[in-house]
Every structure is written in structure tokens, then in C-alpha cells.
Amino acid sequence: MPNSNGREHQPLQNNPWGLTQRQAETMDALCRTGCDKSVARALGISVKTVETTMQRVNAKVPGSNRVQKVIAWDRWRRGGAA
């Protein structure tokens, strides 16, 4: 399904939670930077876009808070269990 920019939202391959490429990029940046403003700057997107993306990620990645979700994502990216 395309977004407002016509870009397709395809799930990242082998992703246990079905995150899109943008969601995966956002999670990767969040692992490195730790805050929405820094993620937005690193990815060249608005803070609002980061917030919206994270709302969608929150519905997919397990954990009761952002820290747990980032840890789960980072563990999976490093080859650990989801």
C-alpha cells in the first residue's frame, strides 16, 4: 500500500514483526540516538513522522515500553531471538 509520497510500505524481509523499511530505519536510528528529534535529524524526516512511525511500531514490536521494544529490535538485528 503506497503512502502519501507514493512510496510502497513493504515489510522488511525476515522481520518477525512485519516492520516496513521506514519502520526498521526508524528503529535502527532510535537504537543509535535515543530520541525522536535525533532520529528525525538522522533520517531527514520530521519529528511528527518519527512519532507516527513509532505509533505503528508500538503496535507490532513486543514490550510494554519503548526501551523494551528497542532492546527487542536490537537483539533481533544482532542475530538473537525475537
MOLINVEN-V81854 format. One record per residue. N is the residue number from 0. RES is the residue in three letters. SS is DSSP state (H for helix, E for strand, C for the rest). PSI is psi in radians with two decimals (none if undefined). OMEGA is omega in whole degrees, 0 to 359 (NA if undefined). Layout:
BEGIN
{{N RES SS PSI OMEGA} {N RES SS PSI OMEGA}}
END
This chain:
BEGIN
{{0 MET C 2.19 181} {1 PRO E 2.63 175} {2 ASN C -2.96 183} {3 SER C -0.36 178} {4 ASN C 0.06 181} {5 GLY C 0.08 182} {6 ARG C 2.35 180} {7 GLU E 2.47 175} {8 HIS C 1.53 180} {9 GLN C 2.40 176} {10 PRO E 2.49 176} {11 LEU C 2.35 182} {12 GLN C 2.53 178} {13 ASN C 0.33 181} {14 ASN C 2.09 185} {15 PRO C -0.30 182} {16 TRP C -0.03 179} {17 GLY C 0.54 178} {18 LEU C 2.54 175} {19 THR E 2.98 178} {20 GLN H -0.78 180} {21 ARG H -0.73 178} {22 GLN H -0.71 178} {23 ALA H -0.76 177} {24 GLU H -0.71 180} {25 THR H -0.77 178} {26 MET H -0.73 177} {27 ASP H -0.80 180} {28 ALA H -0.65 179} {29 LEU H -0.66 176} {30 CYS H -0.63 182} {31 ARG H -0.68 191} {32 THR H -0.65 175} {33 GLY C -0.16 179} {34 CYS C 2.69 184} {35 ASP H -0.73 182} {36 LYS H -0.74 179} {37 SER H -0.65 177} {38 VAL H -0.82 179} {39 ALA H -0.79 180} {40 ARG H -0.78 182} {41 ALA H -0.62 183} {42 LEU H -0.12 180} {43 GLY C 0.63 179} {44 ILE C 3.01 181} {45 SER C 2.78 176} {46 VAL H -0.65 178} {47 LYS H -0.70 178} {48 THR H -0.71 176} {49 VAL H -0.81 181} {50 GLU H -0.77 179} {51 THR H -0.76 178} {52 THR H -0.74 181} {53 MET H -0.54 175} {54 GLN H -0.71 179} {55 ARG H -0.68 177} {56 VAL H -0.73 181} {57 ASN H -0.55 179} {58 ALA C -0.26 186} {59 LYS C -0.74 187} {60 VAL C 2.31 182} {61 PRO C 2.67 178} {62 GLY C 2.62 182} {63 SER C -0.11 177} {64 ASN C 3.01 184} {65 ARG H -0.69 181} {66 VAL H -0.79 179} {67 GLN H -0.66 179} {68 LYS H -0.74 178} {69 VAL H -0.72 178} {70 ILE H -0.77 179} {71 ALA H -0.77 180} {72 TRP H -0.84 182} {73 ASP H -0.72 179} {74 ARG H -0.79 179} {75 TRP H -0.77 181} {76 ARG H -0.51 179} {77 ARG C 0.07 175} {78 GLY C 0.13 179} {79 GLY C -3.11 179} {80 ALA C 2.63 179} {81 ALA C none NA}}
END
